[in-house]
Amino acid sequence: MLRGSKVGLRARHEDDIPILRAELYDDVVNASRAESGPWRPVTPGSKDPRLFVDDTKEGSVQFSVVELEGDTLVGTATLWGIDNHNRSAHIGLGLLPSSRGKGYGTDVVAVLCHYGFVVRGLQRLQIETLSDNAAMLRSAERNGFVREGVLRSSAWVMGEFLDEVLLGLLVQDWKPDSTN
């Protein structure tokens, strides 16, 4: 397990799946804001790739996020779009509604930075998030990410186009203890 100050990132367990499905992916508004495509219902028992990890897939690494105190599931984290040639990747995370507002997001981003820069030897990490996602913007910036641009009206979410903010962090600008 990868450890931060509040959370740990570990492999997905079978008993995580029903919780993640019910609290993250069955929530139409949350899923619509988090995914790049339209929400769709997922049949129980199906092997939804957002939930079931394919360890043979080279381009992404999915984690379950757990609280260090008590080992309680609090969400998901992903390093995706891994490009070994350019040594870059994207960061994504989703916290269960009951786990939001507790500083877990900032810690998850910090642990993903450690994984990306130290374990994987990457040069650049990137985050794309909706411009009104204040929690994600705050978590990224607390970890040293810099706003690099705005993709105007680039995300269709629940009947309207929203802007996305693009943030980046280079390994030479990363401060491993920036969340402390």
C-alpha positions in Angstrom: 0.0 0.0 0.0 1.1 3.6 -0.7 0.6 5.8 2.3 0.0 9.5 2.7 -0.7 11.3 6.0 -4.4 10.5 6.0 -5.1 7.9 3.3 -3.6 4.8 1.7 -3.8 3.7 -1.9 -4.2 -0.1 -2.3 -5.4 -2.6 -4.8 -9.1 -2.8 -5.5 -10.9 -5.5 -3.4 -14.0 -7.3 -4.4 -15.9 -5.9 -1.5 -15.1 -2.3 -2.6 -17.1 -2.7 -5.8 -20.7 -2.6 -4.5 -19.8 0.5 -2.4 -18.1 2.3 -5.3 -21.0 1.4 -7.6 -23.7 2.6 -5.2 -22.0 5.8 -3.9 -20.0 7.0 -7.0 -21.2 5.5 -10.2 -25.0 5.1 -9.6 -25.1 8.8 -8.7 -26.1 10.4 -12.1 -24.9 13.9 -11.3 -21.6 12.8 -9.7 -20.8 10.3 -12.5 -21.7 12.8 -15.2 -19.3 15.4 -13.7 -16.5 12.8 -13.3 -16.7 10.9 -16.6 -15.9 12.2 -20.0 -19.0 10.5 -21.5 -22.7 10.4 -20.6 -23.9 8.5 -17.5 -25.4 5.1 -18.2 -26.7 2.5 -15.8 -24.5 -0.5 -15.2 -26.0 -3.9 -14.7 -25.1 -5.4 -11.3 -22.5 -8.1 -11.9 -21.2 -6.7 -15.1 -17.4 -6.1 -15.3 -17.6 -2.3 -15.5 -14.0 -1.1 -16.3 -14.4 1.8 -13.9 -14.8 -0.7 -11.0 -13.0 -3.9 -12.1 -9.3 -3.5 -12.5 -7.6 -5.1 -15.5 -4.0 -5.6 -14.3 -2.9 -6.3 -17.9 -3.8 -2.8 -19.0 -0.5 -0.8 -19.3 -2.0 2.7 -19.7 -3.6 3.1 -16.2 -3.3 2.1 -12.6 -6.4 2.1 -10.5 -6.4 2.2 -6.7 -9.0 2.0 -3.9 -8.4 4.8 -1.4 -8.7 3.9 2.3 -8.6 5.9 5.5 -5.4 5.0 7.3 -7.3 5.0 10.6 -9.6 2.1 10.4 -8.9 1.0 6.8 -12.3 2.4 5.7 -12.9 2.8 1.9 -13.2 6.5 1.0 -12.9 6.5 -2.8 -10.9 5.7 -5.9 -7.7 7.1 -7.4 -6.2 6.6 -10.9 -3.0 7.3 -12.8 -4.3 7.1 -16.4 -3.1 8.0 -19.9 0.4 6.8 -18.8 2.8 7.6 -21.6 6.1 5.9 -21.0 7.9 7.5 -23.9 7.1 11.1 -22.9 7.1 10.1 -19.2 3.7 11.7 -18.4 0.3 10.7 -17.0 -3.0 12.1 -15.8 -4.4 12.0 -12.3 -8.0 11.2 -11.4 -9.8 10.6 -8.1 -13.3 10.2 -6.7 -14.2 10.4 -3.1 -17.4 9.0 -1.6 -19.8 11.7 -0.5 -19.3 11.0 3.2 -15.5 11.4 2.7 -15.5 14.8 1.1 -14.3 17.9 2.9 -11.8 16.1 5.1 -8.6 16.8 3.3 -8.4 13.3 1.7 -8.3 14.7 -1.8 -5.2 16.7 -1.2 -3.6 13.7 0.4 -4.6 11.4 -2.5 -3.0 13.8 -5.0 0.2 13.9 -2.9 0.3 10.0 -2.9 -0.4 9.8 -6.6 2.5 12.4 -7.2 4.8 10.2 -5.2 3.7 7.1 -7.2 4.1 8.9 -10.5 7.3 10.7 -9.9 9.2 8.3 -7.6 7.8 4.8 -8.4 7.1 5.3 -12.1 9.9 7.8 -12.9 7.5 10.2 -14.7 8.5 13.8 -15.7 5.0 15.4 -15.8 1.6 14.8 -14.2 -1.6 16.5 -15.4 -5.1 17.1 -14.0 -8.2 18.1 -15.9 -11.2 19.2 -13.9 -14.3 21.2 -14.2 -13.8 24.8 -13.5 -16.3 24.8 -10.7 -14.7 21.8 -8.9 -13.1 24.0 -6.2 -12.1 21.0 -4.1 -10.0 19.4 -6.9 -8.5 22.7 -7.9 -7.5 23.3 -4.2 -6.1 19.8 -3.8 -4.0 20.1 -7.0 -2.7 23.6 -6.2 -1.8 22.6 -2.6 0.4 19.9 -4.2 2.2 22.4 -6.5 0.1 22.0 -9.7 0.0 25.1 -11.8 -3.0 26.2 -13.9 -1.9 26.0 -17.5 -5.1 26.8 -19.3 -8.8 26.7 -19.6 -10.6 24.5 -22.1 -13.7 26.7 -22.8 -17.0 24.9 -23.0 -15.3 21.6 -23.5 -17.4 19.3 -21.2 -21.0 18.5 -21.7 -22.5 17.9 -18.3 -26.1 17.5 -17.4 -27.4 19.7 -20.3 -24.8 22.4 -20.4 -21.2 23.0 -21.6 -18.7 23.7 -18.8 -15.1 24.9 -18.9 -12.3 22.6 -17.8 -9.1 23.7 -16.1 -5.9 22.1 -17.1 -3.2 21.8 -14.4 0.3 20.4 -14.7 3.2 19.6 -12.4 6.8 18.8 -13.4 9.0 16.5 -11.3 11.5 19.3 -10.8 8.8 21.6 -9.4 7.4 18.9 -7.1 7.8 19.3 -3.4 7.1 15.9 -1.7 6.1 17.5 1.6 4.0 20.3 0.0 0.9 19.1 1.8 2.5 19.1 5.3 
